[in-house]
Amino acid sequence: MEQLVELDHEIFLFLNNLGNPAWDDFWNFITNKFASIPFYILLVFFLYRALGWKKTLLSLVLVAAVITCTDQLSNLFKHFFERPRPCRQEGVMEYARFVAVRCGRYGYFSAHAASSAALVVFLGMILKTYWKHIFGVLIAWGLLVSYSRIYIGVHYPGDILTGWIIGIGIGYTFYLLFGFLLKKYFNPSVSGDKTA
């Protein structure tokens, strides 16, 4: 376990120190939750075009539940494991580039990474029939957000990896729930009908 922790520290310092002051504002912008709002609006538009307004509303309710679930689970893990963020870890913070606006106490695991991964799976599974490139676009967005957490100095790669693993599981679970609710409350034969 100590070797894994040491490796995590080394990979973090390598990736974090790839940063350049000229890019700091960009990555601080990417890591801000409000930066993704235009992308979310575009996804809502695609959901509406594919599903109609009622099923889009259902999917948005589940998206809110997905984000709540990943955030709360991340908080539970953080307070259970109490692993300091790299910006608070002695022996690491002295060699890292910390460019975040603030540094929380604990970092295991990354809620940003978990939420991103969960949305990649949940929305990707819903929209893949209607937009063949959706997974590529969503994964690129998710990786960008996830890397930003390393760049600004608030998460280790292990925090990100764990977040993705848990997020994928949560996203797929909610996708199954979405399918169950469609079958129970909607006529599956009109899944693309905007009047549904």
N, C-alpha and C positions, 0 to 999 in steps of 0.2 A: 504493500500500500504506500509506503514511504517513497518507493521508486516511482510509482504512478504520480504521486503528488509532485515530486521533483520534476518529472517529465512535463507535467502540466504547467509548472512554473516556467520551465525553459521554453516551451512552445509559446506560452503567453508572451514572454519577453521578446522572443524573436518576432512574432506577429505585431505586437504592440510597437516595437521600435522600428518597424517598417514605415511608421508614420512620418509625416512631414508637416511643419507648421502651416504651410500653404494649404493643406487639406483639412486642417483641424475644424474649421467652421463647417465644411461640407459634412464631415462625419458626425459632428454634434447636431447638425440639422437632420441627418438621416436617422439618428437614434431617437429623435424627438417623436413621440407618438402622433403629434399633429401633422408631421411631414407626410404621412401616408394617407391623409384624408382624401386628396384627389384620386389616389389609386383606389380607395374604398368606394368612392362615388362611381368610378368606372365599373367596378365589380358589381355594384348594386344595379347599374344599368344593364349589364350583361345578364344578371339574374332575372331581372324583369323581362327582358327580351326572350329568355329561355323558358321561364316558368310562369309568367303572369304575376299579378300583384299579390294574390293570396298566398301562393307558395313562396314568393319572395319575402313576404312578411314573416312567414313561418321560418324561413332560412335565417332571416335577420335576428329573430328571437333566439334561435339556436346559436348563432354567432356570438350574441351577447352572453349566452350561457357558457359557450366554449371559453371565451376570454375570462369570464369570472372564475371558471373552474381552474384554468391554468394559473391565473394570478393567485388564487387562494391556496392552491396546492404548492406553488412556489414559495409563498410566505410560510406555509407549514414546514416545508423542508428547510428553509433558511433558519428558522428559529429552532428547529430540532438539531441540525448539524452545526450551526453557528460557525460556518467557515468564513473567515474574513475575506472581503473583496481584495483584489490585488492592490488597490489603492490604499488599503489599510494593513497589508501584510508586511511585517518587517522582513527584510532580506529580499523583498520583491519591489516594494514601492520606491526604494531608493534608485532602482535601475529602470523604472518604467516611465513612460510618458503619460501623465495623467492630465487629460484635457476635458474631462467631463465637467458639467456645471456643478455637480455635487457627487459625493461618494457615500453610499449607504453603508450599513455595518456588515451585513452578511450577503453572500452572493450565490450560494449553491441551492437551487439551480436558477438559471436565467429565465425570468418570466417573459421577457421579450422573445427569446428563442422559442420557448414552449408555445406561446400564443401564435407566433409566426408559423411554426411547423403545423400546429393544429389547424390554422386557417388554410394553409397550403393543401392539406389533405381534405378537409371538409369541403372547401369551395372547389378544389380541383376535381374531386369525385363527382360533385354535382354538375359542374360545367364541362367536363371532359367530352361529353357527347356533342356539345354545341360549339365548342371552341377547342380544336385539336392541340393548340399550342399553350393552353392554359397552365399546364403543369410546369412547363419551362419558365414561363413568365412569373408564376407564383414562387417557384423555387429560387429564381434569381433575386426576387424581392426579399424573400425570407433570409437568404444567405447574406444579402447586403445589410439588412437590419441586424442580423446576428453578429456579423463581423464588426459592425460599428461598436458593439459592446466591448469587444476586445481592444479595438483601436483607441477608444476614449479612456480605457484603463479600469473598467469596473467589473469585468468578468474574465475568468479563465476559460480556455477552450473546453475543459471538462464541464464547466457550468453550461456552456452552449450545447455540447453534445448530449448531456443529460436532458436538457430542455427540449431538444429535438426529438429524442427518443420518447419522452413522456408526451410531448405535443402530438406526435404522430399517432400514438395510441388514443389520446383524447379525441383528436380530430376524426379518426376512423369510427370510434364509438358513437360520436354524435352524428356522423354520416349514416350509420346503421339506424339510429333513432329517427333521423329525418325520413329514411325510407319506410320505417315502420309507421310513422305518422301519416305519410302520404297514402299508404295502403289502407290505413284505418279511417282516415277522414276525407280523402280525395279519391276521385275516380282515376285510377292509373292510366286509363285509355285516353285521357285528355291532358297528360302531363305537360304538353306544350301549349295548351289552350289558355289564352290570357283571360278568359272569362272564368277559369276554374278557381 
